[in-house]
């Protein structure tokens, strides 16, 4: 699993996106982008994101439920650069 995370971190570095500030969507399918990754379950995603506090964990769990994705089976997380509001 750690090797998989290294591959993901390398893809973020190549894309010039910071993992901690990246936005993402959770789906049952890949968007086939360079920042679309398959996670085995919710626990693996939480580990990758470093979600240790209950507030962040609950937010991510809610996203999974809203996406109608089974947290115990694989799903895809499609990351993208944060959107910047224009004034």
Secondary structure, 3 states (H helix, E strand, C coil): CHHHHHHHHHHHHHHCCCCCCCEEEEECCCCCCCCEEEECCHHHHHHHHCCCCHHHHHHHHHHHHHCCCCCCCCEEEEEECCCCCCC
